[in-house]
Amino acid sequence: MNDITINRKESISLIEIHVYINDKFLNTYWADGLIVATPTGSTAYSLSSGGPIVTPGSENFLITPIAPHNLTVRPVVIPDKCKIRIIVEGRDKQFLVSLDSRSAIIGPSFEMVLEKAEFKVNLIQMKDKDFFSTIRDKLKWGLDIRN
């Protein structure tokens, strides 16, 4: 629902993460890891790793590298109708995959396919709150200590 993260497990070596969108090669990320987030997860780990804030209902996925080796590599926003295929490689024998606070260890050349589920989740909306007011409050937007 929020995000899936692929990280190195125990070493400081970069990992290679090959990403395909609808079976077309996007990029090989040489990085500490990679985050694939939904709009709901866009304000969490992806945001702290330089990813954009995506409003609910945008129907997108975000692909955000974690500390990429190449500084020209940036987060990418794609439609959630796309199929994302990820292959993980590196010097290590194990990598860590986390999905909404649950984690598993995977081996080298592990391949995963991410797609939007066919069902939807209804979220509760507070009466006097909306997405933009929540973002303003949590990120202290508009707060200026000079005033």
Secondary structure as UniProt FT lines:
FT   STRAND          3..8
FT   STRAND          15..21
FT   TURN            22..23
FT   STRAND          24..31
FT   STRAND          33..37
FT   HELIX           40..43
FT   HELIX           45..48
FT   TURN            49..50
FT   TURN            56..57
FT   STRAND          60..66
FT   TURN            71..72
FT   STRAND          76..79
FT   TURN            80..81
FT   STRAND          84..90
FT   STRAND          95..99
FT   TURN            100..101
FT   STRAND          102..106
FT   TURN            108..109
FT   STRAND          110..114
FT   TURN            127..128
FT   HELIX           131..139
FT   TURN            140..142
FT   TURN            145..146
//
